[in-house]
Amino acid sequence: MTLGRKKLTILISAIVATVLIAAIVLTTVYFCTQNEALDFVEIPVKYLDAKYQSVVDKTDSYLGHPDLVSTDDGALLCAYPAGHGKGDIIMQKSTDYGASWSDVSATLPDSWEKSQETPTLYNLQFTDGSSKLLLVSGCPSWDPDDEYYADGFNCSVSSDDGKTWSEFMNFYGVEWANSQPAKSADTDTSDPLSPNYGEDGKVLPYDVIVAMSSLTQLKENGEYVDKWMGTFHDYDFYNYTSILTFDEDGNPQWSQPKKFLHEQRDIESKADICEIEIVRAAAPNDDKLILIGRGNSRVTNSLIAVSEDEGETWSEFRELPYALTGDRHKAEYDETTGKLLISFRLVVPGVKRNIFDNSNFTGGYWVAWVGTFDDLLSYAENGNKTDKLGEALIVLGTTNDGKADCGYSGTICKDGTFVLTSYGKFEKGAKNPYIMQAKFKLSDVL
């Protein structure tokens, strides 16, 4: 072998050795800097057995962000968009409490096609004993090149347990904005009821995201009335309430949206509070409401506040423990035990999954916190000075890629049996999120 060839062989060997050493070092660093979201949870973690999980809908495309409602005739309805947030609304129906599902999308109104946002579902119980089902879908703007634009929100009503639905009715969108007077010298834009104005002084349609993330029946003089307080947010992370009532003909009426956290705007804007859930205390102490908000900026944990005046004012926000930190909280009582279950997407803020991760949070789990309303109230009132963090955190689903694209869910409980539907890539090898059901009793897990 010539001297030149020997030098080349040595050089190649050195390069290969360097690459191998670098690969070993980087791999070591990768695994040594791995962060697991569940390691931060302060209460016992339980895993739902796979036998309590089932697929509601799975296709070759993205399915996500479902909600769930129980009808008065005993059926379950699950609605979700055929896409990430926006897309035609799909609806599945179960007449056997989640044992099987059938697609009823062919019966839905034409206006539900090309929905702009994740739909939310509610069963409204009126004081005269009647009921209506309500579906709401926000109309936010997406990216500048998208066909969708800010247009308030749409809602649809069913008076026959979801067999038929009204076409979408639009509120506080482009048509409404064009009917409003332009800003004048006397306009008080600091008023929480003030609309938003463009640079030309004209009223802008509301840019509504996750409408209505919560919908709470209100009380007056200690008695329930036919009024419901809905919440939503916009891209500036202002959170609004709008009060739902119905006219004599049964048509929905929504009050002028109100920026209801304006007195705590500093923390609202710092944390980017959004996707609010409101939980009412169980009777007979149901004069208290608790608010749980997502901290989208990932510089705080999720936040909590309490109201004793039907949402008119709220206590100072406090950060929740990791066991309740994440996105899109949905709460439901188990009337057989009095316990409260809150489903959400677990997110630990300010913590990278590993040193090479570009995000400032870690997650990858659809979970359910189990505790009591008093646990929440104690935290709202005492913050981290309380030891009432809840009973357990149940892992309902784990994404196969570790990404926090999961966890929005509908949550129902009947006779102690919970049915929840969510989305995510929960199966090994799944390329797109699909709709999965978790059906169980607390005694099956705890």
Buried (B, 14 or more C-beta within 10 A) or exposed (E): EEEEEEEEEEEEEEEEEEEEEEEEEEEEEBEEEBBBBBEBBEBEBBEBEEEBBBEBBBEEEBBBBBBBBBBBEEBBBBBBBBBBBBBEBBBBBBEEBBEEBEEBBEEBBEBBEBBBBBBBBBBBBEEEEEBBBBBBBBBBBBEEEEEBBBBBBBBBBBBEBBBEBBEBBBBBBBEBBEEBEEBEEEBEEEEBEBBBBEEEEBBBBBBBBBBBBBBBBBBEEEEEBBBBBBBBBBEEBBBBBBBBEBEEEEEBEBBBBBBBBEEBEEBBBBBBBBBBBBBBBBEEEEBBBBBBBBBBBBEBBBBBBBBEEBBEEBBEBBBBBBBBBBBBBBBBBBEBBEBBBBBBBBBBBEBBBBEEBEEEBBBBBBBBBBBBBBBBBBBBBEBEEBEBBBBBBBBBBBBBEBBBBBBBBBBBBBEBBBBBBBBBBBBEEBEBBBBBBBBBBBEBBE
